Amino acid sequence: MELRAAGRTQPARAARRALTIIAPMSRRTRILLALIAVYAIGMAALLYQLLADLDPRYRESAEEGLIETAQLMATVIEQEVEHGALPTDRIGALFRDLYARRFSAQIFQLHKTRVELRAYVTNRHGVVVYDSTGRDLGKDYAGWRDVRNTLRGEYGARTTRDVAQDADSAVMYVGAPIRWQGEIVGAVSLGKPVQSFGQFVSAARSNILYLGLMSGLSALVLALVLSFLLIRPLGITTDLLAALRTALWHDAQGRRRFSPRRAGARCGRRRAPPTRKCAMPWPGATTCRTTCSSSRTS
C-alpha cells in the first residue's frame, strides 16, 4: 500500500513542479512561446507537403520523357511493318545492340553506364510478340492498362511492381500505337524503373530538409532578436503608464490630484528583504520556534 501511495504521489509532484515553472511566466513570454509553436507547426507542415509532393513531380517528368520515346519507337517500328506483320527480329536486334552499348555519363551524383529502358511489343490482340527482358514472351497483356488503352487509340500508361512486396521494384510503362495503313496493328510499351531516378528524389529531399531547417532556425533567431528589441520598449512604456495611473488619485472631496512622488515611488519600488516573525512556543518563552513566516514590506 505504501508503494502504491508513493507511486501516485510522484506524478502529482511532477505536475506541481511543472506548474511552479510555468506560473512565473509573464503574459508576453506566453504569447511569444505560442507564436514560436505556431511558426514551428507551420514550417513542419510546409516541409512535409514539399517532401510528399517531390516524388510525384519526378514521376511526371519521367513519364513525359517516356511518352516521347515511345512515340519515336513506334515510328521506327512502323517503317519495318510489312502487310501488318510486326518486325520482331528487327526490334530484338535493335535492343541487343542498345544493351551492349557502354558509356559514361556523370549526372550530378549519379554515374550512369548502361541503358535501363525496357520494351515489349504486342500484336493487335494484346499478345506479347517481343519482350526485351525475355520473361513475358507469348503472354496475354490485353488486360494491362497501357496495352488496352493504346490498342483503342487512347493514352495508356501504368506503374507496376516487379515484386509485389517491394516498392522500389516499381516500373513505369507508357504505350504507343503501331499503325499500318492507318490501322492499329500493335502496341509498343516502354518501361523505366522508378529506382533509376530514385537517387535524385532522395538527394532532393535531403537538400530541401536541410535548407528548410536552416531557414526556419535562422528566421526563429531573427524573430527572437526583433521581439526582444521591440517588446522591451513596450514594457518600459507600460511601466510609465502604470506610474501615471498611480500618480493620479482622488482626495477626500473627490477632486483629482497628481503626485509626482507617488509616480516616482511606483517606478522605483523595490522589494525589501523579508523580515522574520517568530512565534513563541508558549507564553513567557525566550526562544523562537524554528518555523518562521516571512513577510515583505513595500
C-alpha positions as a printed Julia matrix, in Angstrom:
298×3 Matrix{Float64}:
   0.0     0.0     0.0
   2.85    2.39    0.84
   4.48    1.68   -2.55
   1.19    2.4    -4.35
   0.77    5.66   -2.46
   4.33    6.66   -3.3
   3.73    5.83   -6.98
   0.61    8.01   -7.03
   2.3    10.98   -5.41
   5.19   11.07   -7.91
   3.05   12.24  -10.89
   1.34   14.78   -8.64
   4.69   16.15   -7.52
   5.87   16.34  -11.14
   2.69   18.22  -12.1
   3.12   20.68   -9.24
   6.76   21.18  -10.21
   5.74   21.92  -13.8
   3.12   24.4   -12.61
   5.68   26.2   -10.47
   7.87   26.58  -13.57
   5.05   27.78  -15.85
   3.31   30.04  -13.34
   6.05   32.74  -13.11
   6.0    33.24  -16.9
   4.64   36.62  -17.9
   1.93   37.15  -20.47
   4.5    38.35  -23.01
   6.52   35.17  -22.61
   3.45   33.0   -23.09
   2.44   34.91  -26.22
   5.98   34.59  -27.58
   6.04   30.85  -26.91
   2.64   30.46  -28.59
   3.9    32.31  -31.68
   7.0    30.12  -31.78
   4.84   27.0   -31.56
   2.58   28.21  -34.39
   5.62   29.03  -36.51
   7.19   25.62  -35.87
   3.95   23.81  -36.77
   3.62   25.86  -39.97
   7.2    25.13  -41.02
   6.75   21.42  -40.31
   3.55   21.29  -42.38
   5.24   23.12  -45.27
   8.26   20.8   -45.28
   6.01   17.74  -45.08
   3.98   18.93  -48.07
   7.11   19.69  -50.12
   8.71   16.33  -49.36
   5.49   14.4   -50.05
   4.98   16.2   -53.38
   8.54   15.63  -54.59
   8.23   12.02  -55.8
   5.08   12.59  -57.95
   6.75   15.57  -59.67
   9.76   13.43  -60.63
   7.46   10.7   -61.91
   5.56   13.17  -64.05
   8.8    14.38  -65.59
   9.95   10.81  -66.28
   6.55    9.91  -67.79
   6.72   12.89  -70.15
  10.08   11.66  -71.45
   8.74    8.11  -71.83
   5.84    9.37  -73.95
   8.15   10.96  -76.5
  10.48    7.95  -76.56
   7.55    5.54  -77.03
   6.21    7.59  -79.93
   9.67    7.61  -81.51
   9.97    3.84  -81.05
   6.56    3.26  -82.6
   7.55    5.39  -85.6
  10.74    3.35  -86.1
   8.81    0.07  -85.92
   6.2     1.3   -88.42
   8.96    1.74  -91.0
   9.57   -2.03  -90.92
   5.95   -3.27  -90.86
   5.02   -5.34  -93.91
   1.39   -6.31  -94.58
   0.59   -5.77  -90.92
   3.3    -8.15  -89.65
   5.42   -6.77  -86.83
   9.22   -6.93  -87.37
  10.11   -8.67  -84.09
  13.55   -9.8   -85.35
  14.49   -6.25  -86.2
  13.29   -4.99  -82.81
  15.24   -7.73  -80.98
  18.46   -6.86  -82.82
  17.95   -3.19  -82.05
  17.65   -3.76  -78.31
  20.52   -6.24  -78.19
  22.81   -3.6   -79.67
  21.34   -0.99  -77.3
  22.02   -3.08  -74.17
  25.53   -3.88  -75.39
  26.48   -0.21  -75.56
  28.64    1.07  -72.73
  29.1     4.75  -71.93
  29.99    7.0   -69.03
  27.71    9.86  -68.02
  28.04   11.77  -64.75
  24.66   13.29  -63.82
  25.38   15.26  -60.64
  25.91   12.47  -58.04
  24.69    9.7   -60.4
  27.17    7.88  -62.64
  25.27    6.15  -65.46
  26.97    3.5   -67.6
  24.14    1.45  -69.18
  20.62    1.7   -70.53
  17.83    0.63  -68.17
  14.97    1.18  -70.61
  12.59   -1.77  -71.09
  10.29   -2.5   -74.0
   7.73   -5.03  -75.17
   5.61   -5.21  -78.31
   2.13   -6.72  -78.56
   0.04   -7.55  -81.61
  -3.47   -6.25  -82.21
  -4.86   -8.86  -79.81
  -2.61   -7.83  -76.9
  -0.32  -10.89  -77.05
   3.36  -10.14  -76.4
   5.44  -10.84  -79.51
   8.63   -9.27  -78.2
   9.95   -8.6   -74.69
  13.35   -7.01  -74.08
  13.67   -8.87  -70.75
  12.68  -12.2   -72.33
  10.34  -13.07  -69.44
   6.83  -12.42  -70.78
   7.05  -13.52  -74.41
   3.73  -15.02  -75.58
   1.69  -13.76  -72.6
  -1.64  -12.02  -72.97
  -1.27   -8.38  -71.98
  -4.64   -7.25  -73.29
  -5.8    -6.62  -69.72
  -2.96   -4.24  -68.81
  -3.98   -0.59  -68.91
  -1.14    0.58  -71.15
  -1.85   -2.08  -73.81
  -5.65   -1.98  -73.59
  -5.93    1.79  -73.96
  -3.24    2.02  -76.62
  -4.95   -0.57  -78.84
  -8.13    1.51  -78.51
  -6.29    4.59  -79.73
  -6.2     6.18  -76.25
  -3.32    7.13  -73.97
  -2.14    4.11  -71.99
   0.23    4.09  -69.02
   0.71    2.14  -65.81
   3.09    1.6   -62.89
   3.6    -1.99  -61.76
   5.93   -3.63  -59.24
   8.16   -6.47  -60.34
   8.0    -7.74  -56.75
   4.65   -7.1   -55.09
   6.15   -6.51  -51.63
   8.99   -4.24  -52.84
   8.03   -0.63  -53.59
  11.49    0.03  -55.07
  10.86   -2.51  -57.85
   8.1    -0.4   -59.45
   8.37    0.2   -63.2
   6.59    2.93  -65.18
   5.22    1.88  -68.59
   3.93    4.11  -71.38
   2.4     2.72  -74.59
   2.26    3.99  -78.17
   0.24    2.52  -81.09
   1.86    0.87  -84.1
  -0.07    1.67  -87.28
  -0.06    0.26  -90.78
  -2.1     1.96  -93.44
  -3.96    3.94  -90.76
  -4.95    0.83  -88.77
  -3.56   -0.06  -85.34
  -1.81   -3.41  -85.72
   0.02   -3.48  -82.38
   1.42   -1.51  -79.46
   4.86   -0.85  -78.07
   5.31   -0.09  -74.36
   8.47    1.37  -72.91
   9.24    0.95  -69.22
  11.61    2.72  -66.86
  12.37    1.52  -63.31
  11.43    4.06  -60.68
  14.66    3.22  -58.86
  16.63    4.73  -61.77
  15.62    8.25  -60.7
  15.09    7.44  -57.02
  18.57    8.75  -56.21
  17.57   12.19  -57.49
  14.47   12.12  -55.28
  16.49   11.17  -52.19
  19.1    13.86  -52.84
  16.4    16.5   -53.4
  14.63   15.5   -50.18
  17.84   15.79  -48.18
  18.58   19.24  -49.64
  15.05   20.52  -49.01
  15.07   19.22  -45.44
  18.46   20.77  -44.69
  17.63   24.15  -46.25
  14.19   24.18  -44.61
  15.56   23.52  -41.14
  18.36   26.07  -41.51
  15.97   28.72  -42.86
  13.48   28.01  -40.09
  16.1    28.29  -37.35
  17.52   31.49  -38.86
  14.07   33.07  -39.06
  13.33   31.98  -35.49
  16.52   33.55  -34.13
  15.82   36.76  -36.05
  12.26   36.84  -34.71
  13.51   36.42  -31.14
  16.02   39.25  -31.52
  13.44   41.57  -33.07
  10.85   40.69  -30.45
  13.34   41.49  -27.68
  14.22   44.83  -29.27
  10.58   45.74  -29.89
   8.86   44.34  -26.8
  11.32   45.77  -24.27
  10.47   49.43  -25.14
   6.8    48.49  -24.93
   7.4    47.13  -21.45
   9.02   50.41  -20.4
   6.05   52.32  -21.82
   3.68   50.07  -19.88
   5.55   50.8   -16.64
   5.37   54.54  -17.31
   1.63   54.37  -17.91
   1.19   52.39  -14.71
   3.2    55.02  -12.84
   0.99   57.77  -14.23
  -2.11   55.93  -13.14
  -0.62   55.61   -9.67
   0.21   59.33   -9.57
  -3.41   60.28  -10.24
  -5.56   59.99   -7.1
  -8.68   61.5    -5.54
  -8.7    63.37   -2.27
 -11.42   63.3     0.39
 -13.5    65.83   -1.53
 -13.35   63.67   -4.69
 -11.02   66.01   -6.57
  -8.36   64.51   -8.8
  -4.82   65.09   -7.65
  -1.45   64.43   -9.24
   1.52   63.46   -7.14
   4.94   63.05   -8.82
   6.19   61.48   -5.58
   3.67   58.67   -5.92
   4.78   58.13   -9.54
   8.42   58.06   -8.5
   7.64   55.63   -5.72
   5.8    53.41   -8.26
   8.73   53.43  -10.71
  11.44   52.96   -8.12
   9.67   50.49   -5.9
  11.9    47.67   -4.77
  11.08   44.74   -2.63
  12.59   44.87    0.81
  14.21   41.79    2.27
  11.8    39.64    4.25
  11.6    40.11    7.99
  11.32   37.08   10.18
   8.44   36.87   12.59
   8.89   34.17   15.17
   6.09   32.73   17.21
   6.84   31.87   20.81
   6.12   28.24   21.56
   4.43   29.16   24.88
   3.79   32.29   26.94
   6.89   33.54   28.65
   9.31   31.6    26.42
  12.55   33.37   25.47
  13.41   31.37   22.32
  11.61   31.17   18.98
  10.41   28.12   17.19
  12.36   27.04   14.11
   9.34   27.5    11.81
   9.11   31.17   10.94
   6.97   33.03    8.46
   8.25   35.72    6.13
   6.61   38.96    5.17
   7.6    41.6     2.68
   7.28   45.3     3.09
   6.92   47.68    0.19
